[in-house]
Amino acid sequence: MTPPALEALLGAVSGWQARAPRLLADKADALPASCELAVIGAGLTGLSAALAAAEAGCSVVLLEADTVGCGASGRNSGFVVPVPARCGPQALSAWLGPQSEDYLAGLSEAAAELLALPEASPVRQGWMQLFAAPANPQASALAWRRLGVRARALDAEQALALSAAAGYHGGLLFEDGGQIDPLALARGLAERCRRRGVVLLERCPAKLLELKSRDGMHVIRTPRGSLRAGRVLLAGNAYSRDGIAAVARRSVPLTLALGQFELSAEQQARVLPADIPFSDNRRDMWFFRKTPEGRLLTGLFALRSDAGPEHYSAALRQRIQAVFGLEPAGEPLLWAGHVGLTLSGRPSLQCVDDGVLAWTGCNGRGLALSFMLGRALARQLIGAGPAPLPFNSRPLRGRALLKWMTEAAIAHDRRRRARRLPAEPHLRKEATQ
């Protein structure tokens, strides 16, 4: 059960919701009796899947338990990252072999498509990964370039010039990355789906999924009635619940608290002067970007179950002070969302039954990956393309223990980092919690 203090943040209005109140007109679509493809979950995976199948001529029904983009797809930082999380060139090659280049090309293509959608307020200047300890960015950039990724090494001076972030030892600039408004993206894709004939039903959860009835169709029970579908894509990821809750149990759920801070005109010019978002490479990841209105967005993993908005406001403010040496004015807009992690850092694809596919485990870099996998899985289901990645048939055991171990590792890294911060004692205390 989620503690009340954290539940309030998970239900809070996100910065993206505050930026653009409800854009979709309420639709009174009726639930059809049957369809060729049913997609459960109207996040980025589900939307891209529904659109791809509809463009191929299939009848598609897209079911959403809440509203479009209400889950991870609309409550994240909006980073578009063209490389996988926690899986560098060597590990990627060991996993996929010669298919590594195709996988990375698919991510770069997906990133380019997302950053070309005007409704998402895209900024395509790249995405940086900055190094919190001395490393060899030239060797890292070369390894990525050998796999076809446009990666550029940054020394410490270059990283500082692009980010104005103190304390980093260089890093990598991935030139095909960028930043968007993720909720506006989801809503824009929803409208494209509807124009293509997709029946999109919000507040229509899949309460029960019955695999392969006597006529060979899968049956989805909803509060509005039953839907028979020839093929089904379970696209709820870490937010999967009700009749598809088993999908979420294939990853370790962590909660990410995010905040947007107001900046003065002088601060906006000083912070992230190249308007390139960045994340660092620590377990307790620090990340920053500016929104289209010039607010500073950052976040942290929510490890304290009893902490409320005041704690997260102070902790995030302390990070801004440590990295940029400034004090934002006023109180931030705070919210939280779920992230699904896997032990390997790789997405977990599952073949639930004949004609029923699912995946989970975006590992915190879900926009380009979700868009790519949604489209590829839909094409596989309708017979228009191959499997995008190897499937994983092994269940995730000891999930509660793995969650505890993951949070303990993040907390340990947070404490180590706090000891090195040139901060006031009370601020250093905030950084450890």
C-alpha positions, 0 to 999 in steps of 0.5 A: 500500500502506498503511504498517504504522503507519497500517494498525494504526490502521485496524484498531484497535477504534473507540471505538464498538466498545469502547462496545458489543461485538458486538450482532448474533447471528451469522446462518447465512443461506444465499445465495439463488439470486436476488433482485430487488435486491442491495445490496453494502455494509452501511454506512449507504447499503446498510442504508437502501437494503435497508430501503427496498426491503424495505418496498416488497415487494422481495426483497433480499440485502445482502452485506457483505465484513466486518461491519455498519458496519465501514467509514466508517459505523461509524468516524466521529465520529457527527456528523449534519449536515443540510447538504452539505460544501464546498458553500454556498448559492450553489454549491448553487443553481448546481449544482441550481437550484430543486431545491436546496430539495428536496435540503436538505429531504431531508437535514433529513428524513434527519437527523431520522430518524437522530436519532429512533432510540433505539438510536443514543444520539441527541442532537438539540441541533444542529450548529455550524460555527465560523469560524476567521477573521472572517466574516459569520455573519448573511449566511451564516445568511440564505442558508441560511434562504432555502433552507429550512435552519434556521440561526442566526447565532452571534457570538463570545460566543454561540459561546464560551458554547455550545462553551467553545472559544477562538479562534473568530469566531462561526459557524452553528448548524444546528438540525436537526443532532446526534450519534449512535453511528454503529455502534449506528445501523448495527447497529440498522438491520441488525436492522430489515432482517432483521425485514423479510426482508432476507437479510444476509450478513456476511463475504461479499464480492462478488468479481466482478460480471458485468453482464447475463447472457443472461437479463437478470440481473446475476451476483454471484460470492461465496465462498458461491456466485453470486447473480443479481439483477435490480438492483444497488446498489454501496454500498461508497463509499470502502471499495469493494473486490474486484469493486466497487473501481472505485467507490472510484476515483471519489473521493480517499481520505484517512485520518482519525485519531480519538481519545476522551479521558477527562474528569474530572467537572469537565472534562465540565461545562466542555467543550461545555456545551450538548452541541452538536458542532462543526467549524470551517471550515478545510481542516485541520478541527478538530472536537469532541464528547462521547460518551454516556459524557462522553469527548471525541472529536476527530480529524485528517487523517492526513498522515504515513505513518510516524506511529504512535499516539504521534504522533496522541495528542500531536497531538490532545491539543495541539488539546484544550489549544489550544481548551479549555485543559485536559489530558485524563487518561490515554491516548486510544482511537485508531482511523482510517477512510477518507473519500472526497472529490470535487473539487467537494465534491458526491457522485458518483452513477454509473449503472454499467449498466442497473439498476446504480447506485453513489455515492461522495464523502461528503466527511466528512459522510456520515450524513444524506447516506448514509441519504438517498441509499441510500433514494433510489437503492433507490427509483429502482432499483425504479421507486418514485422519481426520481433523487435527484441528477444522475449523473456519467459522467466518471471521476476522472483523476489520482487520486494527484496529486489526493490529494497536492494535497489533503494538501498544502493541508491540511498548509499550513493546519496549518502556518499555524495552528500558527504562531498557537498560543500553545503550547510549542515542542514542542507547536507542532511536533506541530501542524505534522505 
